[in-house]
C-alpha cells in the first residue's frame, strides 16, 4: 500500500514508501492490528500454504485472537525491502504510517492494537498519537523508554553490522549480530539448561555446542534481514520515548521478570503512570524477552481476557 508524500520524523521521504500488510479473518468483523518485533512480518497467522507465521497459536480461528470473530491486520515494519539506505526513524513514524494505511483502507478506529516487543512500542506510540483511533491497547514486553543496558547491547550489534557493510561482508555481519542478539533474547538459565552438560571440544578454536546453536540461528537470519534495515530498526528501538500520561486509551501490559532487554522495573514505572491501566501481568519465564513467543499460555490468557472484558472494567495488577 503506497504512502504518497509520507516523510519520516526527520523530514526525509522514504525511497520505499509502502506499507505491506495482510488481512485475516471475516471481512466485516471488528478490525485489530497485531505487530511483533523487528524480525516479524505481516504473516501473523497461518494460512495453510506451508510458509511459517510468527504468532499462529495466538492469532487463529477459535484462538485468543479469534479469526472467526475478529479481522486482523498483520503489518510489516518500515523501512521496506527496497530501502537500501540506513534511515533514522522512530516507533512514532511507524504509528503514523499505520494511521495512513488505515485511512487508505477506510478504517476509522481499531478495536485493539496488540503489540509485542518493538510492535508494543509502536502500539504505545500509536495510542499516544492517535487515541481517538484506538479502542484498547495490549502491549507485551514493551517499555515507554529503552533501558541503557539494552541500548549498549544493540549498539554493539550495530557496530558489527556497520563493519560488515564497510568490509563488504554484510551477510556475515548479520549472522554474527544475530548470534549476539540471541544471547539477549534468552536467559542464561535457559542456555545452561540446554548446553551446560555438553562435551568440551578437543582443541582451542573448535566450536562448543552452544556456539553451534547460535551460529545456526545466525545463518538462518541472513535471508530475512539486511544489515542496513537492521541498523535502522535497532536504532529506532533506542529512539523510542513515549510519555505514559499521553496514553489515555485502556491499556493492558504483560512483562517477563527475566527479560534482559525490557527490565520489569521499566514496566512497573510505565504501569504506575498510565491513566487507564486495565491490567498488568508480571510473569516469570525461562525464556526472557522471547517469552512473548514461548509462553503461549500466559500470552493467550492475557489477550483473551483483555478482548473479552468490558472496557468499563479497570482491573488491578495480576501476578502470573
C-alpha positions as CSV (number, residue, x, y, z in Angstrom):
1,X,0.0,0.0,0.0
2,X,1.7,3.2,-1.1
3,X,2.1,6.2,1.2
4,X,2.4,9.2,-1.2
5,X,4.1,12.2,0.4
6,X,5.0,10.3,3.6
7,X,8.1,11.5,5.4
8,X,9.9,10.3,8.5
9,X,10.1,12.5,11.6
10,X,13.4,13.8,10.4
11,X,11.6,15.3,7.3
12,X,13.1,12.8,4.9
13,X,11.0,10.8,2.4
14,X,11.3,7.1,2.2
15,X,12.6,5.6,-1.1
16,X,10.2,2.6,-0.5
17,X,7.2,4.4,0.9
18,X,5.0,1.4,1.1
19,X,3.2,-0.3,4.0
20,X,2.9,-4.0,3.5
21,X,0.0,-5.6,5.4
22,X,-2.2,-8.6,5.3
23,X,-5.8,-9.1,6.3
24,X,-7.0,-12.2,8.2
25,X,-10.5,-13.1,9.4
26,X,-14.0,-12.1,8.4
27,X,-14.2,-9.0,6.2
28,X,-16.9,-7.2,8.1
29,X,-15.7,-8.1,11.6
30,X,-14.1,-5.5,14.0
31,X,-10.5,-4.8,13.0
32,X,-7.5,-5.2,15.2
33,X,-3.8,-4.8,14.3
34,X,-1.1,-7.2,15.5
35,X,2.5,-6.1,15.4
36,X,5.6,-8.0,16.5
37,X,9.3,-7.5,17.0
38,X,11.8,-6.3,14.4
39,X,12.0,-9.8,12.9
40,X,8.3,-10.1,12.4
41,X,6.3,-9.6,9.2
42,X,2.7,-9.4,8.1
43,X,2.2,-13.1,8.3
44,X,0.9,-13.2,11.8
45,X,-1.4,-16.2,11.2
46,X,-1.1,-19.5,9.4
47,X,-3.0,-19.5,6.1
48,X,-2.2,-23.1,5.2
49,X,0.3,-22.5,2.4
50,X,3.3,-24.1,4.2
51,X,5.0,-20.8,5.0
52,X,5.7,-20.0,8.6
53,X,3.7,-17.5,10.5
54,X,5.2,-15.8,13.5
55,X,2.2,-16.0,16.0
56,X,0.0,-18.8,14.7
57,X,-1.0,-20.1,18.1
58,X,-2.2,-16.7,19.3
59,X,-3.9,-15.5,16.1
60,X,-6.1,-18.3,14.7
61,X,-9.7,-19.4,14.4
62,X,-11.0,-20.1,17.9
63,X,-7.8,-18.7,19.4
64,X,-7.0,-15.9,21.8
65,X,-7.3,-13.5,18.8
66,X,-10.2,-15.4,17.3
67,X,-10.2,-15.2,13.5
68,X,-13.8,-16.4,13.5
69,X,-14.8,-13.1,15.2
70,X,-12.0,-10.6,14.5
71,X,-10.5,-9.2,11.4
72,X,-6.7,-8.8,11.9
73,X,-4.2,-6.7,10.1
74,X,-0.7,-8.1,10.1
75,X,1.8,-5.2,9.3
76,X,5.4,-5.2,8.2
77,X,7.6,-2.5,9.7
78,X,9.3,0.3,7.8
79,X,11.7,0.5,6.1
80,X,10.6,-1.7,3.3
81,X,12.7,-4.3,1.5
82,X,13.6,-1.9,-1.4
83,X,15.0,0.7,1.0
84,X,18.8,0.2,0.7
85,X,19.9,3.2,2.9
86,X,20.1,3.4,6.6
87,X,17.2,5.5,7.8
88,X,16.6,7.4,11.0
89,X,13.1,6.6,12.2
90,X,11.1,6.1,15.4
91,X,8.2,4.0,16.6
92,X,6.1,7.1,16.2
93,X,7.0,7.1,12.5
94,X,5.7,3.5,12.3
95,X,2.5,4.6,14.1
96,X,2.0,7.4,11.6
97,X,2.4,5.0,8.7
98,X,-0.1,2.6,10.2
99,X,-2.6,5.5,10.6
100,X,-2.1,6.4,6.9
101,X,-2.7,2.8,5.9
102,X,-5.9,2.8,8.0
103,X,-7.0,5.9,6.2
104,X,-6.4,4.2,2.9
105,X,-8.4,1.2,4.0
106,X,-11.3,3.3,5.3
107,X,-10.8,2.1,8.9
108,X,-11.5,5.0,11.3
109,X,-10.8,3.1,14.5
110,X,-9.1,-0.1,15.6
111,X,-10.9,-2.4,18.0
112,X,-7.5,-3.2,19.5
113,X,-3.8,-2.9,18.8
114,X,-1.8,-5.9,20.1
115,X,1.9,-5.3,20.0
116,X,4.8,-7.4,21.3
117,X,8.4,-6.1,21.7
118,X,9.0,-3.4,19.1
119,X,5.4,-3.8,18.0
120,X,4.3,-2.9,21.5
121,X,6.5,0.2,21.4
122,X,4.7,1.1,18.1
123,X,1.4,0.5,19.9
124,X,2.3,2.8,22.8
125,X,3.3,5.5,20.2
126,X,0.0,5.0,18.3
127,X,-2.0,5.2,21.4
128,X,-0.3,8.4,22.4
129,X,-0.5,10.0,19.0
130,X,-3.9,8.8,17.8
131,X,-6.0,8.0,20.9
132,X,-9.2,8.6,19.0
133,X,-8.4,5.8,16.6
134,X,-7.9,3.0,19.2
135,X,-10.3,1.3,21.5
136,X,-7.7,-0.5,23.6
137,X,-4.0,-1.3,23.6
138,X,-2.4,-4.6,24.6
139,X,1.4,-4.1,25.0
140,X,3.7,-7.1,25.7
141,X,7.4,-6.8,26.6
142,X,7.3,-3.1,25.5
143,X,8.5,-0.2,27.6
144,X,7.9,3.5,27.2
145,X,11.7,4.2,27.0
146,X,14.7,2.0,26.4
147,X,17.0,0.7,29.1
148,X,20.6,1.9,28.9
149,X,21.8,-1.8,29.1
150,X,19.7,-2.7,26.1
151,X,20.9,0.3,24.2
152,X,24.5,-0.8,24.9
153,X,23.9,-4.3,23.6
154,X,22.2,-3.1,20.5
155,X,25.0,-0.6,19.9
156,X,27.5,-3.4,19.7
157,X,25.2,-5.2,17.2
158,X,25.0,-2.0,15.1
159,X,28.8,-1.6,15.1
160,X,29.1,-5.2,13.9
161,X,26.6,-4.5,11.1
162,X,28.4,-1.3,10.1
163,X,31.7,-3.1,10.0
164,X,30.2,-5.8,7.7
165,X,28.9,-3.1,5.3
166,X,32.3,-1.3,5.3
167,X,34.2,-4.5,4.6
168,X,31.9,-5.9,2.0
169,X,30.8,-8.8,4.3
170,X,27.2,-7.7,5.3
171,X,25.8,-11.3,5.4
172,X,28.5,-12.4,7.9
173,X,27.8,-9.4,10.0
174,X,24.1,-10.0,10.1
175,X,24.7,-13.6,11.2
176,X,27.2,-12.6,13.9
177,X,24.9,-9.8,15.2
178,X,22.0,-12.3,15.3
179,X,24.2,-14.6,17.4
180,X,24.8,-11.8,19.9
181,X,21.1,-10.9,19.8
182,X,20.0,-14.4,20.7
183,X,22.0,-14.3,23.9
184,X,20.0,-11.2,24.9
185,X,16.6,-12.6,23.9
186,X,17.0,-15.7,26.0
187,X,18.2,-16.1,29.6
188,X,21.5,-17.6,31.0
189,X,19.4,-20.2,32.8
190,X,17.8,-21.4,29.6
191,X,21.2,-21.7,27.8
192,X,22.6,-23.5,30.9
193,X,19.7,-26.0,30.9
194,X,20.2,-26.8,27.3
195,X,24.0,-26.8,26.9
196,X,25.7,-26.9,30.3
197,X,26.5,-30.6,30.2
198,X,27.7,-30.7,26.6
199,X,31.2,-32.0,25.9
200,X,34.2,-29.7,25.7
201,X,35.9,-29.6,22.2
202,X,39.3,-31.2,21.8
203,X,41.2,-28.0,20.9
204,X,41.0,-24.3,21.2
205,X,39.0,-22.7,18.4
206,X,36.8,-25.7,17.9
207,X,33.1,-24.9,18.4
208,X,31.1,-25.6,21.6
209,X,27.5,-26.9,21.3
210,X,26.0,-23.6,22.4
211,X,28.1,-21.8,19.8
212,X,27.0,-24.2,17.0
213,X,23.4,-23.4,18.1
214,X,24.0,-19.6,17.9
215,X,25.8,-19.9,14.5
216,X,22.8,-21.9,13.1
217,X,20.4,-19.2,14.3
218,X,22.7,-16.5,12.7
219,X,22.8,-18.2,9.3
220,X,19.1,-18.7,9.3
221,X,18.5,-15.0,9.8
222,X,20.6,-13.8,6.9
223,X,17.9,-14.2,4.2
224,X,15.4,-12.3,6.4
225,X,17.2,-9.1,7.3
226,X,19.7,-6.8,5.6
227,X,22.4,-5.0,7.6
228,X,21.1,-1.6,6.6
229,X,17.5,-2.4,7.6
230,X,18.6,-3.9,10.9
231,X,20.7,-0.8,11.8
232,X,17.6,1.4,11.0
233,X,15.3,-0.7,13.2
234,X,17.7,-1.3,16.0
235,X,18.4,2.5,16.2
236,X,14.7,3.1,16.2
237,X,14.3,1.0,19.4
238,X,16.7,3.3,21.1
239,X,14.9,6.5,19.9
240,X,11.7,5.3,21.5
241,X,10.2,7.8,24.0
242,X,6.5,8.0,25.0
243,X,5.1,9.9,27.9
244,X,2.7,7.5,29.7
245,X,0.5,10.3,30.6
246,X,-0.4,10.8,26.9
247,X,-1.7,7.2,26.6
248,X,-5.3,7.7,27.6
249,X,-6.8,4.5,26.0
250,X,-7.4,1.5,28.2
251,X,-4.1,-0.4,28.3
252,X,-3.1,-4.0,29.3
253,X,0.5,-4.8,29.9
254,X,2.5,-8.0,30.1
255,X,6.1,-8.2,31.1
256,X,8.5,-11.1,31.9
257,X,10.6,-10.8,35.1
258,X,13.6,-12.4,33.4
259,X,13.7,-10.1,30.4
260,X,17.2,-8.6,29.9
261,X,16.1,-6.1,27.2
262,X,12.9,-4.8,28.9
263,X,13.6,-4.7,32.7
264,X,10.5,-5.4,34.7
265,X,11.2,-2.2,36.6
266,X,10.6,-0.1,33.5
267,X,7.2,-1.8,33.0
268,X,6.4,-1.1,36.7
269,X,7.2,2.5,36.0
270,X,5.0,2.6,32.9
271,X,2.1,0.8,34.7
272,X,2.3,3.3,37.5
273,X,2.0,6.3,35.2
274,X,-0.7,5.1,32.8
275,X,-4.0,7.0,33.2
276,X,-6.1,4.0,32.3
277,X,-4.3,0.7,33.2
278,X,-6.7,-2.2,32.9
279,X,-4.3,-5.0,33.9
280,X,-0.6,-5.6,34.4
281,X,0.7,-9.1,34.4
282,X,4.3,-9.8,35.7
283,X,5.2,-13.3,34.6
284,X,8.3,-15.4,35.2
285,X,9.8,-17.1,32.2
286,X,12.8,-19.2,31.4
287,X,12.9,-17.5,28.0
288,X,13.4,-13.9,28.9
289,X,12.5,-11.4,26.2
290,X,11.4,-14.3,23.9
291,X,8.7,-15.1,26.5
292,X,6.1,-13.4,24.2
293,X,6.8,-16.1,21.7
294,X,7.4,-19.1,24.0
295,X,5.0,-18.5,26.9
296,X,1.9,-19.2,24.9
297,X,-0.5,-20.0,27.8
298,X,0.3,-16.7,29.6
299,X,0.1,-14.6,26.5
300,X,-3.1,-16.4,25.4
301,X,-4.8,-15.8,28.7
302,X,-3.9,-12.2,28.9
303,X,-5.1,-11.4,25.3
304,X,-8.2,-13.4,25.6
305,X,-9.2,-11.7,28.9
306,X,-8.4,-8.3,27.6
307,X,-10.5,-8.8,24.4
308,X,-13.4,-10.3,26.4
309,X,-13.6,-7.9,29.3
310,X,-15.9,-4.8,29.0
311,X,-13.7,-1.8,28.7
312,X,-15.5,-0.1,31.5
313,X,-13.9,-2.6,33.8
314,X,-10.5,-1.5,35.2
315,X,-8.6,-4.4,36.6
316,X,-5.9,-4.3,39.2
317,X,-2.4,-5.9,38.9
318,X,-2.3,-9.6,38.3
319,X,0.7,-11.8,39.1
320,X,1.0,-14.8,36.8
